[in-house]
Amino acid sequence: MNDSTGKKYISRSQAVAARMLGEEMMIMSIRDSALFSLNPTASAIWQAADGVTPLREIVERAIVAHFEVEPDTAYRDAVELVEALAGHGILKIAAEPARS
């Protein structure tokens, strides 16, 4: 999903166990028992992954507003992160918002 012009909506997979430890989110994939440790920036994205908020908006609210980073750089890094986590089945990426 490399379309940089389209909106991306991310949601957390139901096939994981997640727990916040300090400022890091620990996530275990139920699919293959892989363990992931998300730093504070990635944890903020994970926690905001509601399936209805566009990724760019999540980055602006959860990353740019709290960390010293340029919006375009933060968004590119976020896309790379969510694509990697989606590849492991941790996050889901969609072109349309989730329906409630």
N, CA, C and O atoms as CSV, one atom per row, in Angstrom:
chain,resi,resn,atom,element,x,y,z
A,1,MET,N,N,0.852,-1.170,0.000
A,1,MET,CA,C,0.000,0.000,0.000
A,1,MET,C,C,0.895,1.229,0.000
A,1,MET,O,O,1.016,1.909,1.019
A,2,ASN,N,N,1.515,1.515,-1.120
A,2,ASN,CA,C,2.466,2.609,-1.215
A,2,ASN,C,C,1.882,3.880,-1.791
A,2,ASN,O,O,2.641,4.787,-2.135
A,3,ASP,N,N,0.574,3.988,-1.913
A,3,ASP,CA,C,-0.060,5.173,-2.459
A,3,ASP,C,C,0.057,6.317,-1.456
A,3,ASP,O,O,-0.656,6.347,-0.453
A,4,SER,N,N,0.956,7.253,-1.729
A,4,SER,CA,C,1.183,8.344,-0.774
A,4,SER,C,C,0.104,9.412,-0.857
A,4,SER,O,O,0.026,10.269,0.023
A,5,THR,N,N,-0.736,9.384,-1.897
A,5,THR,CA,C,-1.775,10.397,-2.019
A,5,THR,C,C,-3.081,9.958,-1.379
A,5,THR,O,O,-3.865,10.806,-0.952
A,6,GLY,N,N,-3.332,8.674,-1.303
A,6,GLY,CA,C,-4.573,8.185,-0.725
A,6,GLY,C,C,-4.501,8.140,0.786
A,6,GLY,O,O,-3.420,8.118,1.374
A,7,LYS,N,N,-5.665,8.127,1.400
A,7,LYS,CA,C,-5.702,8.036,2.854
A,7,LYS,C,C,-5.487,6.596,3.283
A,7,LYS,O,O,-5.873,5.657,2.587
A,8,LYS,N,N,-4.867,6.443,4.432
A,8,LYS,CA,C,-4.655,5.134,5.030
A,8,LYS,C,C,-5.343,5.137,6.388
A,8,LYS,O,O,-5.221,6.088,7.159
A,9,TYR,N,N,-6.056,4.078,6.663
A,9,TYR,CA,C,-6.718,3.905,7.954
A,9,TYR,C,C,-6.133,2.649,8.568
A,9,TYR,O,O,-6.053,1.608,7.917
A,10,ILE,N,N,-5.724,2.751,9.822
A,10,ILE,CA,C,-5.112,1.593,10.463
A,10,ILE,C,C,-5.940,1.162,11.663
A,10,ILE,O,O,-6.542,1.972,12.368
A,11,SER,N,N,-5.942,-0.140,11.858
A,11,SER,CA,C,-6.625,-0.698,13.027
A,11,SER,C,C,-5.771,-1.817,13.585
A,11,SER,O,O,-4.968,-2.420,12.872
A,12,ARG,N,N,-5.953,-2.086,14.859
A,12,ARG,CA,C,-5.195,-3.147,15.519
A,12,ARG,C,C,-5.804,-4.498,15.169
A,12,ARG,O,O,-7.023,-4.636,15.080
A,13,SER,N,N,-4.957,-5.475,14.975
A,13,SER,CA,C,-5.412,-6.832,14.737
A,13,SER,C,C,-6.004,-7.401,16.018
A,13,SER,O,O,-5.568,-7.060,17.118
A,14,GLN,N,N,-6.987,-8.259,15.871
A,14,GLN,CA,C,-7.569,-8.924,17.037
A,14,GLN,C,C,-6.727,-10.150,17.436
A,14,GLN,O,O,-6.942,-10.739,18.496
A,15,ALA,N,N,-5.768,-10.524,16.577
A,15,ALA,CA,C,-4.960,-11.721,16.820
A,15,ALA,C,C,-3.658,-11.391,17.541
A,15,ALA,O,O,-2.605,-11.939,17.215
A,16,VAL,N,N,-3.735,-10.493,18.522
A,16,VAL,CA,C,-2.555,-10.109,19.290
A,16,VAL,C,C,-2.915,-9.952,20.761
A,16,VAL,O,O,-4.075,-9.762,21.126
A,17,ALA,N,N,-1.893,-10.036,21.582
A,17,ALA,CA,C,-2.021,-9.680,22.998
A,17,ALA,C,C,-1.103,-8.482,23.191
A,17,ALA,O,O,0.051,-8.515,22.765
A,18,ALA,N,N,-1.600,-7.426,23.828
A,18,ALA,CA,C,-0.809,-6.203,23.984
A,18,ALA,C,C,-0.891,-5.703,25.413
A,18,ALA,O,O,-1.932,-5.787,26.066
A,19,ARG,N,N,0.237,-5.179,25.885
A,19,ARG,CA,C,0.297,-4.629,27.235
A,19,ARG,C,C,1.306,-3.493,27.240
A,19,ARG,O,O,2.392,-3.608,26.671
A,20,MET,N,N,0.936,-2.394,27.890
A,20,MET,CA,C,1.825,-1.245,28.037
A,20,MET,C,C,2.751,-1.501,29.222
A,20,MET,O,O,2.286,-1.796,30.322
A,21,LEU,N,N,4.047,-1.390,29.002
A,21,LEU,CA,C,5.047,-1.530,30.060
A,21,LEU,C,C,5.889,-0.264,30.060
A,21,LEU,O,O,6.733,-0.068,29.185
A,22,GLY,N,N,5.657,0.581,31.034
A,22,GLY,CA,C,6.340,1.871,31.052
A,22,GLY,C,C,5.843,2.700,29.890
A,22,GLY,O,O,4.643,2.947,29.769
A,23,GLU,N,N,6.759,3.135,29.027
A,23,GLU,CA,C,6.384,3.918,27.851
A,23,GLU,C,C,6.366,3.080,26.587
A,23,GLU,O,O,6.157,3.615,25.498
A,24,GLU,N,N,6.584,1.765,26.710
A,24,GLU,CA,C,6.621,0.896,25.538
A,24,GLU,C,C,5.447,-0.070,25.537
A,24,GLU,O,O,4.999,-0.530,26.587
A,25,MET,N,N,4.962,-0.366,24.347
A,25,MET,CA,C,3.890,-1.329,24.170
A,25,MET,C,C,4.519,-2.661,23.771
A,25,MET,O,O,5.282,-2.737,22.808
A,26,MET,N,N,4.195,-3.694,24.513
A,26,MET,CA,C,4.648,-5.043,24.174
A,26,MET,C,C,3.483,-5.744,23.485
A,26,MET,O,O,2.368,-5.774,24.006
A,27,ILE,N,N,3.749,-6.302,22.317
A,27,ILE,CA,C,2.707,-6.963,21.535
A,27,ILE,C,C,3.187,-8.342,21.150
A,27,ILE,O,O,4.305,-8.510,20.662
A,28,MET,N,N,2.331,-9.338,21.372
A,28,MET,CA,C,2.646,-10.697,20.946
A,28,MET,C,C,1.620,-11.128,19.904
A,28,MET,O,O,0.412,-11.037,20.121
A,29,SER,N,N,2.118,-11.588,18.794
A,29,SER,CA,C,1.251,-12.093,17.739
A,29,SER,C,C,0.769,-13.486,18.119
A,29,SER,O,O,1.574,-14.375,18.400
A,30,ILE,N,N,-0.530,-13.671,18.126
A,30,ILE,CA,C,-1.086,-14.992,18.418
A,30,ILE,C,C,-0.782,-15.949,17.271
A,30,ILE,O,O,-0.674,-17.158,17.471
A,31,ARG,N,N,-0.646,-15.393,16.063
A,31,ARG,CA,C,-0.398,-16.185,14.857
A,31,ARG,C,C,0.905,-16.970,14.936
A,31,ARG,O,O,0.929,-18.161,14.625
A,32,ASP,N,N,2.000,-16.310,15.353
A,32,ASP,CA,C,3.294,-16.990,15.358
A,32,ASP,C,C,4.097,-16.766,16.639
A,32,ASP,O,O,5.281,-17.098,16.684
A,33,SER,N,N,3.475,-16.210,17.676
A,33,SER,CA,C,4.111,-15.941,18.970
A,33,SER,C,C,5.269,-14.956,18.882
A,33,SER,O,O,6.072,-14.874,19.812
A,34,ALA,N,N,5.374,-14.209,17.792
A,34,ALA,CA,C,6.427,-13.194,17.682
A,34,ALA,C,C,6.125,-12.078,18.677
A,34,ALA,O,O,4.969,-11.705,18.878
A,35,LEU,N,N,7.174,-11.556,19.293
A,35,LEU,CA,C,7.035,-10.501,20.291
A,35,LEU,C,C,7.602,-9.203,19.732
A,35,LEU,O,O,8.696,-9.189,19.168
A,36,PHE,N,N,6.862,-8.121,19.889
A,36,PHE,CA,C,7.266,-6.815,19.397
A,36,PHE,C,C,7.277,-5.843,20.556
A,36,PHE,O,O,6.381,-5.858,21.400
A,37,SER,N,N,8.290,-4.999,20.598
A,37,SER,CA,C,8.380,-3.931,21.601
A,37,SER,C,C,8.332,-2.616,20.842
A,37,SER,O,O,9.241,-2.304,20.073
A,38,LEU,N,N,7.272,-1.844,21.057
A,38,LEU,CA,C,7.109,-0.578,20.354
A,38,LEU,C,C,7.601,0.569,21.225
A,38,LEU,O,O,7.228,0.680,22.393
A,39,ASN,N,N,8.439,1.419,20.647
A,39,ASN,CA,C,8.934,2.581,21.375
A,39,ASN,C,C,7.781,3.564,21.602
A,39,ASN,O,O,6.680,3.338,21.100
A,40,PRO,N,N,8.013,4.645,22.344
A,40,PRO,CA,C,6.911,5.575,22.636
A,40,PRO,C,C,6.201,6.127,21.389
A,40,PRO,O,O,4.981,6.285,21.396
A,41,THR,N,N,6.949,6.417,20.333
A,41,THR,CA,C,6.343,6.929,19.114
A,41,THR,C,C,5.448,5.879,18.463
A,41,THR,O,O,4.300,6.162,18.119
A,42,ALA,N,N,5.969,4.680,18.297
A,42,ALA,CA,C,5.183,3.596,17.702
A,42,ALA,C,C,4.005,3.221,18.601
A,42,ALA,O,O,2.935,2.866,18.106
A,43,SER,N,N,4.196,3.299,19.913
A,43,SER,CA,C,3.109,3.008,20.856
A,43,SER,C,C,1.967,3.999,20.684
A,43,SER,O,O,0.798,3.620,20.753
A,44,ALA,N,N,2.302,5.277,20.459
A,44,ALA,CA,C,1.272,6.301,20.256
A,44,ALA,C,C,0.455,5.996,19.007
A,44,ALA,O,O,-0.765,6.161,19.007
A,45,ILE,N,N,1.115,5.555,17.950
A,45,ILE,CA,C,0.409,5.185,16.721
A,45,ILE,C,C,-0.471,3.966,16.977
A,45,ILE,O,O,-1.631,3.943,16.565
A,46,TRP,N,N,0.066,2.965,17.647
A,46,TRP,CA,C,-0.685,1.748,17.963
A,46,TRP,C,C,-1.967,2.088,18.739
A,46,TRP,O,O,-3.054,1.617,18.404
A,47,GLN,N,N,-1.816,2.904,19.769
A,47,GLN,CA,C,-2.958,3.224,20.621
A,47,GLN,C,C,-4.020,4.027,19.872
A,47,GLN,O,O,-5.203,3.934,20.199
A,48,ALA,N,N,-3.619,4.811,18.876
A,48,ALA,CA,C,-4.572,5.625,18.121
A,48,ALA,C,C,-5.169,4.890,16.922
A,48,ALA,O,O,-6.041,5.432,16.242
A,49,ALA,N,N,-4.717,3.677,16.657
A,49,ALA,CA,C,-5.165,2.911,15.485
A,49,ALA,C,C,-6.595,2.423,15.688
A,49,ALA,O,O,-6.827,1.302,16.141
A,50,ASP,N,N,-7.553,3.292,15.341
A,50,ASP,CA,C,-8.965,2.969,15.582
A,50,ASP,C,C,-9.724,2.543,14.323
A,50,ASP,O,O,-10.900,2.186,14.398
A,51,GLY,N,N,-9.061,2.579,13.182
A,51,GLY,CA,C,-9.702,2.163,11.939
A,51,GLY,C,C,-10.543,3.244,11.284
A,51,GLY,O,O,-11.007,3.054,10.160
A,52,VAL,N,N,-10.753,4.367,11.948
A,52,VAL,CA,C,-11.581,5.437,11.377
A,52,VAL,C,C,-10.848,6.773,11.243
A,52,VAL,O,O,-11.282,7.643,10.489
A,53,THR,N,N,-9.759,6.936,11.959
A,53,THR,CA,C,-8.967,8.160,11.875
A,53,THR,C,C,-7.865,7.956,10.836
A,53,THR,O,O,-7.114,6.985,10.926
A,54,PRO,N,N,-7.752,8.849,9.853
A,54,PRO,CA,C,-6.684,8.694,8.856
A,54,PRO,C,C,-5.304,8.708,9.524
A,54,PRO,O,O,-5.087,9.421,10.503
A,55,LEU,N,N,-4.387,7.919,8.987
A,55,LEU,CA,C,-3.042,7.835,9.551
A,55,LEU,C,C,-2.387,9.213,9.626
A,55,LEU,O,O,-1.731,9.527,10.619
A,56,ARG,N,N,-2.553,10.030,8.606
A,56,ARG,CA,C,-1.924,11.356,8.636
A,56,ARG,C,C,-2.427,12.165,9.832
A,56,ARG,O,O,-1.648,12.882,10.459
A,57,GLU,N,N,-3.700,12.061,10.153
A,57,GLU,CA,C,-4.261,12.773,11.308
A,57,GLU,C,C,-3.711,12.200,12.618
A,57,GLU,O,O,-3.426,12.950,13.552
A,58,ILE,N,N,-3.564,10.885,12.686
A,58,ILE,CA,C,-2.970,10.252,13.872
A,58,ILE,C,C,-1.554,10.783,14.077
A,58,ILE,O,O,-1.167,11.128,15.194
A,59,VAL,N,N,-0.789,10.845,12.998
A,59,VAL,CA,C,0.593,11.325,13.082
A,59,VAL,C,C,0.622,12.773,13.566
A,59,VAL,O,O,1.438,13.129,14.416
A,60,GLU,N,N,-0.264,13.605,13.027
A,60,GLU,CA,C,-0.279,15.013,13.437
A,60,GLU,C,C,-0.631,15.161,14.912
A,60,GLU,O,O,-0.018,15.963,15.617
A,61,ARG,N,N,-1.610,14.396,15.384
A,61,ARG,CA,C,-2.064,14.519,16.781
A,61,ARG,C,C,-1.153,13.811,17.772
A,61,ARG,O,O,-0.840,14.357,18.829
A,62,ALA,N,N,-0.724,12.588,17.433
A,62,ALA,CA,C,0.006,11.762,18.402
A,62,ALA,C,C,1.523,11.875,18.299
A,62,ALA,O,O,2.228,11.586,19.265
A,63,ILE,N,N,2.034,12.292,17.138
A,63,ILE,CA,C,3.488,12.338,16.967
A,63,ILE,C,C,3.987,13.784,16.856
A,63,ILE,O,O,4.776,14.232,17.688
A,64,VAL,N,N,3.533,14.506,15.842
A,64,VAL,CA,C,4.038,15.860,15.592
A,64,VAL,C,C,3.756,16.778,16.773
A,64,VAL,O,O,4.588,17.619,17.114
A,65,ALA,N,N,2.603,16.628,17.397
A,65,ALA,CA,C,2.241,17.494,18.522
A,65,ALA,C,C,3.063,17.218,19.783
A,65,ALA,O,O,3.130,18.063,20.676
A,66,HIS,N,N,3.694,16.028,19.862
A,66,HIS,CA,C,4.402,15.654,21.092
A,66,HIS,C,C,5.900,15.407,20.915
A,66,HIS,O,O,6.640,15.352,21.897
A,67,PHE,N,N,6.344,15.260,19.681
A,67,PHE,CA,C,7.761,14.986,19.422
A,67,PHE,C,C,8.280,16.031,18.443
A,67,PHE,O,O,7.522,16.567,17.635
A,68,GLU,N,N,9.550,16.312,18.520
A,68,GLU,CA,C,10.149,17.303,17.633
A,68,GLU,C,C,10.493,16.640,16.302
A,68,GLU,O,O,11.577,16.082,16.132
A,69,VAL,N,N,9.547,16.712,15.358
A,69,VAL,CA,C,9.733,16.074,14.054
A,69,VAL,C,C,8.880,16.800,13.021
A,69,VAL,O,O,7.796,17.296,13.329
A,70,GLU,N,N,9.383,16.852,11.802
A,70,GLU,CA,C,8.646,17.474,10.695
A,70,GLU,C,C,7.465,16.572,10.315
A,70,GLU,O,O,7.613,15.351,10.299
A,71,PRO,N,N,6.304,17.147,10.011
A,71,PRO,CA,C,5.118,16.352,9.683
A,71,PRO,C,C,5.325,15.350,8.540
A,71,PRO,O,O,4.903,14.199,8.652
A,72,ASP,N,N,5.970,15.772,7.442
A,72,ASP,CA,C,6.154,14.858,6.310
A,72,ASP,C,C,7.096,13.711,6.665
A,72,ASP,O,O,6.871,12.571,6.257
A,73,THR,N,N,8.141,14.009,7.417
A,73,THR,CA,C,9.070,12.962,7.859
A,73,THR,C,C,8.359,11.999,8.797
A,73,THR,O,O,8.509,10.784,8.672
A,74,ALA,N,N,7.592,12.534,9.730
A,74,ALA,CA,C,6.861,11.684,10.674
A,74,ALA,C,C,5.878,10.791,9.941
A,74,ALA,O,O,5.733,9.618,10.285
A,75,TYR,N,N,5.196,11.331,8.931
A,75,TYR,CA,C,4.219,10.533,8.186
A,75,TYR,C,C,4.908,9.418,7.401
A,75,TYR,O,O,4.451,8.275,7.406
A,76,ARG,N,N,6.009,9.753,6.726
A,76,ARG,CA,C,6.748,8.714,5.970
A,76,ARG,C,C,7.220,7.600,6.902
A,76,ARG,O,O,7.102,6.419,6.575
A,77,ASP,N,N,7.751,7.977,8.057
A,77,ASP,CA,C,8.205,6.975,9.024
A,77,ASP,C,C,7.030,6.146,9.536
A,77,ASP,O,O,7.160,4.938,9.731
A,78,ALA,N,N,5.888,6.791,9.754
A,78,ALA,CA,C,4.700,6.085,10.246
A,78,ALA,C,C,4.195,5.083,9.212
A,78,ALA,O,O,3.808,3.968,9.562
A,79,VAL,N,N,4.198,5.477,7.949
A,79,VAL,CA,C,3.765,4.559,6.881
A,79,VAL,C,C,4.678,3.332,6.859
A,79,VAL,O,O,4.206,2.199,6.760
A,80,GLU,N,N,5.974,3.567,6.951
A,80,GLU,CA,C,6.936,2.457,6.963
A,80,GLU,C,C,6.673,1.534,8.155
A,80,GLU,O,O,6.690,0.311,8.012
A,81,LEU,N,N,6.431,2.120,9.323
A,81,LEU,CA,C,6.158,1.342,10.528
A,81,LEU,C,C,4.879,0.524,10.390
A,81,LEU,O,O,4.885,-0.680,10.648
A,82,VAL,N,N,3.783,1.164,9.985
A,82,VAL,CA,C,2.515,0.432,9.932
A,82,VAL,C,C,2.535,-0.641,8.850
A,82,VAL,O,O,1.909,-1.689,9.007
A,83,GLU,N,N,3.248,-0.390,7.753
A,83,GLU,CA,C,3.364,-1.428,6.720
A,83,GLU,C,C,4.149,-2.623,7.247
A,83,GLU,O,O,3.803,-3.769,6.956
A,84,ALA,N,N,5.203,-2.365,8.021
A,84,ALA,CA,C,5.979,-3.460,8.614
A,84,ALA,C,C,5.126,-4.243,9.606
A,84,ALA,O,O,5.137,-5.474,9.595
A,85,LEU,N,N,4.384,-3.537,10.465
A,85,LEU,CA,C,3.532,-4.224,11.445
A,85,LEU,C,C,2.383,-4.958,10.767
A,85,LEU,O,O,1.976,-6.028,11.220
A,86,ALA,N,N,1.859,-4.391,9.688
A,86,ALA,CA,C,0.803,-5.082,8.934
A,86,ALA,C,C,1.346,-6.366,8.315
A,86,ALA,O,O,0.637,-7.368,8.229
A,87,GLY,N,N,2.594,-6.333,7.890
A,87,GLY,CA,C,3.225,-7.524,7.328
A,87,GLY,C,C,3.336,-8.655,8.333
A,87,GLY,O,O,3.400,-9.824,7.952
A,88,HIS,N,N,3.360,-8.317,9.608
A,88,HIS,CA,C,3.420,-9.314,10.675
A,88,HIS,C,C,2.032,-9.627,11.239
A,88,HIS,O,O,1.906,-10.411,12.180
A,89,GLY,N,N,0.993,-9.016,10.666
A,89,GLY,CA,C,-0.366,-9.265,11.142
A,89,GLY,C,C,-0.723,-8.531,12.419
A,89,GLY,O,O,-1.705,-8.878,13.076
A,90,ILE,N,N,0.058,-7.518,12.783
A,90,ILE,CA,C,-0.163,-6.767,14.022
A,90,ILE,C,C,-1.158,-5.630,13.803
A,90,ILE,O,O,-1.997,-5.355,14.660
A,91,LEU,N,N,-1.058,-4.976,12.653
A,91,LEU,CA,C,-1.978,-3.908,12.270
A,91,LEU,C,C,-2.631,-4.266,10.947
A,91,LEU,O,O,-2.115,-5.081,10.183
A,92,LYS,N,N,-3.776,-3.642,10.690
A,92,LYS,CA,C,-4.452,-3.766,9.400
A,92,LYS,C,C,-4.478,-2.380,8.773
A,92,LYS,O,O,-4.709,-1.387,9.462
A,93,ILE,N,N,-4.240,-2.310,7.459
A,93,ILE,CA,C,-4.277,-1.044,6.727
A,93,ILE,C,C,-5.412,-1.119,5.714
A,93,ILE,O,O,-5.563,-2.116,5.008
A,94,ALA,N,N,-6.205,-0.060,5.650
A,94,ALA,CA,C,-7.315,-0.003,4.690
A,94,ALA,C,C,-7.333,1.360,4.020
A,94,ALA,O,O,-6.830,2.341,4.568
A,95,ALA,N,N,-7.920,1.412,2.825
A,95,ALA,CA,C,-8.057,2.668,2.090
A,95,ALA,C,C,-9.325,3.409,2.507
A,95,ALA,O,O,-9.477,4.592,2.203
A,96,GLU,N,N,-10.222,2.732,3.190
A,96,GLU,CA,C,-11.485,3.311,3.642
A,96,GLU,C,C,-11.596,3.139,5.158
A,96,GLU,O,O,-11.033,2.192,5.708
A,97,PRO,N,N,-12.306,4.031,5.838
A,97,PRO,CA,C,-12.482,3.867,7.287
A,97,PRO,C,C,-13.335,2.632,7.598
A,97,PRO,O,O,-14.192,2.229,6.811
A,98,ALA,N,N,-13.077,2.056,8.749
A,98,ALA,CA,C,-13.853,0.890,9.200
A,98,ALA,C,C,-15.277,1.322,9.466
A,98,ALA,O,O,-15.532,2.459,9.863
A,99,ARG,N,N,-16.180,0.428,9.250
A,99,ARG,CA,C,-17.596,0.702,9.539
A,99,ARG,C,C,-17.913,0.181,10.932
A,99,ARG,O,O,-17.444,-0.884,11.334
A,100,SER,N,N,-18.719,0.950,11.664
A,100,SER,CA,C,-19.040,0.533,13.030
A,100,SER,C,C,-20.241,-0.365,13.082
A,100,SER,O,O,-20.638,-0.802,14.162
